[in-house]
């Protein structure tokens, strides 16, 4: 009995001890996999920073050329035997500061000592831990597990300096707490302090008053990159909630569509536009005037003398726009009742009366000329569906129809009939599994393929196999949450199948 009591006593102590050790080991191994948190050592006034798990970056197979990595420190990172895993860059008071996670401080120091032959290293007068080459074009110090270097010793002094840090910034806390911990990368931009990096305009300054910060968490895999981002809203500035949607985006029209180079689907754009006008007006800036006048100017180009309220009255439902070229586009607008149908008919007639089609051609002398032609409508019908062809001379520039719940405008008669076949169930629709990025309860979807990007764009140059950007967003009172996928182009995906 005594032996049994002793065994039970030891067991009662041993079991929780083993469990505790197991939990500690699990927590330690989990923490080791976590991305480094540079916000712990960055000053509160940091303009922006990013940190990347380079193991994930390389494993994702993204074809970033060696020359690009060589530009960072003079040699490819995979040749730096002292480099561990995480790489970061921060901008402090406009100065770039780079971070390299090290597994050997001596190896890193030897590398920097030999970086410029004949250059003497000396301690900087601002801080003895900072060493600079004699010409002071490059300074560095060690901070925790990081080698930190910059051309600005003042910026290095600010790293891990006493006083409030970036993690004490309320906007950073808001952003970081709203995005997932996708451990391949993280980026943060303080839009209030980083305004000098943006084009200077009164309208942009009005926007940055509303949105003080943005951040994103990233996961990199061979089959694609995935991100969750949050754009913070300063509710104090706008005296209340940013926008609170009454109805979510239901993707009613996506099954009718095909893939375009650029796609955008949304719900109740009218309410969003009206709310932005209210916010700009409350700020007392020129933002409201610029925002409204820009919309009205574009309306006049298509519909002549038309009030913005006329268009907004039709944008309180769901809408979809897909575009590849003037010869390949699709626009679908939800019509919720007979009143919407009449308003849409009015706008259609205004378009026919006011819009002139401009076509360029080269004459017999080789000179480029422009011919402006008024639009006409040609009524047609197929299997009970009446529709119109909008023509400039003999050229069809669009096909148009009203259904019981939508207005549909396409670039060609063939495209319009295809949409109607799918809508009526006479032809299979789009495989929506390819749009896996959709958020439950989202307010908007946005898709961009490489066909819409200009030649030489950074995605095509640096990430040439990841050129299909798919994004969906959800609006909250204090900001906008976005989920994004950067995937291989359709041609790449189809080639592997």
N, C-alpha and C positions, 0 to 999 in steps of 0.2 A: 504493500500500500504506500509506504514511504517513497519507494522508488517511482511508483506511478505518479504521486503528487509532484515529485521532483521533475519527472519527465514532462508532465503537463505544464509546470511552471516555466521550465526552459522553453517549451514549445510556444507558450503564450508570448514570451519575449522574442523568440527567434522569428516567428511568422511575421509580425508587424515590422521587424527590423529588415527582413528580406524584402518585404513589399516596399518599404521606404527606400531601400537601396535601388530596387528596380525602377521605382518612379523617378528617383534622382538620375539614374543612368538614362532613362527614356527622355527626361527633360533636357539633359545635357546633350544627348545626340540630336534631339530636335532643335535645340538652340544652335548647335554647330551648323545645321543646314540652313538656318535663317540668314537672310540677307543682312549685311552690316547696316546698322542704323546711324548714318552720318549726322542725323539731326541732334544726336546726343552731344556732338562736339562743335556744331556750327553755331554762329552767333544769331541772335534773334532777327537781325536785319538782313540776313542772307537773301539775295535776290532770287536765286534758283539753285537747284542741284539735282544730279541724278547719280544713281549707283547701279552697277550691272554685275550680275554673277556671270563671269566670263566663261565658266565651264558650260553653263546652259546656253550661252550665246554661241559658242563654238559647236556644241552638240546639236543645236537646232539646224545646223547646216546652212545658215544664211551666208550667201557668197559675198561677204565683205572682203574686198581685196586686201592683200598683204600691205600694199602701199598705204592704205588708209590707217592701219594699225601702226605702221612704221612712223607715220607723221606724229603719233602721240608722244613717243619718247625716243625715237631714233632707231629702234629695232622692234621686230615682232614680239609681242608679249610672251609667246610660247618659248622664246629663247632666254627669257629672264628667269633663271633658275631660282631666284629668291622671291619671285612673285607668287602669291598664294592663289587668290580666286577673285576677289571683288575689286572693281575699278570704279572710281567716282570722280565727278567734276562738280565744283560749286562756283558760283559767282558771288563774290562779296564786295559790295561797293563798286561794282563794275569790273573787278579783277578776277580772272580765272584762277582757281586753286584746284590742283589735281591730287587724287588720293589713290594709292596703290597698296592693297593689303599685302603684307610681307610675312614670309615664314622664316626669313633670315635677315635680321637687321644688319649684320655685318656684311652679308652679301650685297644688300641694297646700298650700303655706304661705300663699299668698294666700287660698285658700279658707278655711283655718282662721282667718286673721287677720280675715276679714270675717264669720266665722260668727256671732259675737255682737257686734253693733255697740256701740261705746263701751266694750267690755271691754279692759282692758290686759293684754298678755301679759308675763310675767316668767319669768326662769329659776328653776327649782326649786332649793332649797338642797341637795337630795340629789345632784343631778347637773346640771351646767350645760347639758348637751345636751337636757335635758327642759324644755319651756316649758309653762306653765299659764296659763289665764285667771285673772284676779285672784281670783275667787271659788273657784278651784281645783276646780271641778266637772268639768273636763276638762283633761287634760295630754296632750302629744304629743311625739314625737321621731322622727327618721329613723334607720332601721337597715337598711343595705344598700339594697335596692330597695324597702323598705317604709316607709310612714308607719304608725307605731304609736301608738295613742292609748288612753287609759283614764282612769277617774276616780280611779285609785290611782297616785300617783307611785312608790310602793314597788314595785308590780308592774312598772312600766316600767323601773326600775333593774335588776330581775332579768333582763330580756330582754338576752341577749348579755353577761351579766356574767361576770367571770373565775370559773373553777372548773368543776366537772363540769356538763355539759349533758344535755339529755334523751336525746341519742344515746348517752350513756354508761350509761343505765339498762338493765340486763339484760333486764327485762321488755319494754321498748320494742323492743330489738334482736330479741327472740324474735318479737314480734308483727309488726314491720315486715318481717322476713326471711321470713315465712310467707305473706304476702298478695301478690297480683300488683300490678304497677305500672299500675293502671287510672287514667289520668291526668286524670280529671275531678274527683276529690276524694279526700281522705283524712281519716279521723277516728281519734282515739286517746283512750282513757280509762284513766287509772291508777286502778284500782278500789280500791287500797290507800289513796291519799291523797284520793280523791273521795267517801269514805263519807258525808260530811256532806250530799251531794246526794241521798242515798237515804233512804227511810223507815228509822227506827231500830228494829231488831228483832234479837233474839238469833239467830234463824234466818238472817237476811240476813247478819249478821256472820260466821256460820259459813261461809256460801257464799263471801263475799269473802276469807276466809282461803285458800280453795282456788284461786280464780280472781283473780289480782292485776291482770290487765290485759286490755284488749280493743281491737282496732283493725280498721279496714276500709278497703279501697281501692275506689273507685267509678268507673264509666264511665257517662256520660250520653249517650244518643242519642235521636233523635226517636221511635224505636220502643220505647224503654224504658230503664230504669236497671238496671245490673248491678253486683254487688258481690261481693268476696271478703273474708271476715273471719276472724279467728283469736282465740279466747279462750284465753289462756295459763293453764297450770296450774303452781302452785308445787310441784314434785315433792319439794322439801326438806321442806315442811310436811306432806305426806301420806306421806312416807317410801317413795317408789316411784312406779310408773306410775299414772296416773289410771284408765285403763280400756283394755283391749286386746281388741277384739271378735274372737271366733273365726270368726264367719260374717258376711258382708256382707249388706246388704239387697238382695234379689233382685227386688223388685217383682212377686211372683207374682200378687198379687190386683189390682193396678192395672188390668189389662185388663178386669176384671169390673165396674169401677166407672163412675160418671158424675161430673160435676163438682158438688161441693158448695161451700157458702160457706166451710167450713173443712175441711181434710183433713190427716190425719196418718198416715203409714206408717212402721213401724219394725221392727227385727229384735232379738230377744232382750232385751226390756225387763227381764226377770227378772234377768239378769246385771248390767245397769246399776243397777237398784234395789239389789241386794245389795252392789255395790261402793260405792255412795253410803253405805249403812249402815255399811260397814266404815270408810270414810274419816271419817265423822262420829264414830264411836266412837273412832277413833285420835286425833282432835283433842281428845277429852275434853270436848266442848262439849254444850250441850243440843240441838244440831242433830239428832242421831240420834233423840232422843226425839220431837222435834217432827215430823220427817220421817216416822217410822214411825207415830206416833199419828194423823197426818193421813190416811195411806193406810188404816189400819185403820178409822178413823171412816167414811170413804167406803164401804169394803167393807160395814160393818155396815148402812149405810143401804139397800143393795141386797140383801144376802145374809144378813142377820141375824148370828148368832154364827159368824163365819168367820175363820180364821187367815189372816194375810197369806201364809203359805207355800202355802196352797191355791191362791190366785190366781196367785202367782209360778210355780207348777209348770206353769201353762198358758201363761205368757208367755215361754217360752224359744224360740219360733219366730217367724214373721212375723205381724204384725197390721196392720190398717187400720181407720181410723175417719173417716167423713165425716159432717158435720153441717151442716144449714141451719136446721132447726127441729125441735121434737118430732114433727112430722108428716112430716119428711123427713130421715132419717139412715140410715147403713149401718155395721155393724161386722162385720169378718171376722177370725177368729182361726184360725191354723194348728193343725191337729191332726195330730201326727206319728205316732201309733200308737194302738192300742186303749186303752192306759192313759189317754192324753189324752182320748179319747172318753168314758170312764167318769167322769173328773174333771169334764169339761164338763157331762155329764148331771147330776152331783151338784150343781154350782153352779146349773144351770138350775132344778132342783127347789127348792133353797133360795130362789131368787129368787121363785118362784111362792108359796112358803109365807110369805115375810116382807115382800114389797114390796106396799104398798097404793097404789093410784092415786088422786091427789087432783085433783078436777075442780071448778073454780069456776063458779058460775052466778048469775044475778040473779033473785030470786023476784018474785012478783006485786006486792010492795010496793016493788020497786026496790032492795032490799038485796042486797049481794053475799054469797053463801053458798058453803061448800065441802062437797063430798060425797066421802067416802073409800070406795073400792070395792076389794075383794080381787080378785086376778087369777085367771082360769081359763084352761085351754088347750082349744083346739078343733082336733083332729087333721084334717088334710086331705091330699090327694095329687093330684099332677098329672103325667101321663106318667112314672110310675115314681118320682117324687120325693115321698116323704112329708115333710110339714112341719106346723108348728103355728102357729095364730093365738093370740096372747096377748091376752085380752080383759078389759076392765073393764066388766061389764054387757054391753051390746050394742056397745060401742065397741072396735074393734081398736086396740091401742096398739103392737103389734109383731108381726112375723112371724118365725119361727125355723125353722132346719133344720140338720141335720148332713149334710155330704157325706163322701166318702171321705177328704178331707184338710182340711176346714175346718168351723168353726161360723159360721153366717151369721145375723145379726139385723138386720132392717130395720124401717122405720116402718109399712110396709103390705104387703099381700099382692101387690099389683101390682109393687112394687119388688123383692120377693123373687123373683118369677117372672122378671122381667127379668134379674136377676143369674144365675139358673140357666140361662136361655136363652143368655146370653153365654158362660157357663162351658162349656156343652155344644156351643158352636159353632153354635147355631141362630139366633143374632142377632149382628150385628156389634158389636164391643166399642168401647171408648174409643180415640180417636186419641191415642196416647202422644206424638206429636210436639209437642203443646201443652205437655208437661211437659219442655221442653228443658233445664231447669235441672239435671236429674239428674246426679249425679257418679258416675263409675265407682268401684265399691268403696265406695259410701256406706252409712251406717248408718241414715239417717232421711230422710224427705221431709216437708215442711210447706207447705201452700198455704192462703192466706187471700184471700178476695174481699171486695169492699166491702159485700156483702150482710150480712156478719157484723160490720161495724163500727158502733159507735153513731153516731147522728146528730151531726154537728158534729165528728167525729174529725179530727185534723190532716191525715190523708191525703185525706179528702173535701174539706176546706176549702182546703188549700194545693196539693195535687197531685191535683185532681179527675179527671184522665183517666188517672192511673197508680195504680190501686187494686187490682191483682191481685198479691199478694206470693207468690212461689214460692221455696222455700228447701230446700236439701238439705245435710246435714252429714256429715262424716267424723271419727271420733274417733281421736286419737293418744295415745300415752303422756303427752305433755306439753301437750295442749290439744285444742281442737275447731276444725276448719276448716269454714267454712260458705260455700256459694255461693248467692247470692240474685239473683232478678230481680224488679223492680217494673215490671209491664207494664200496658198498657191493660186495662180491664175487658172481659169477653167481648162485651158489647153494642157497645162501641166498635170492637173488632176485627171483629166480624161486619158492622158497618155499612160498613166500608171494603172488604169483600170483595165 
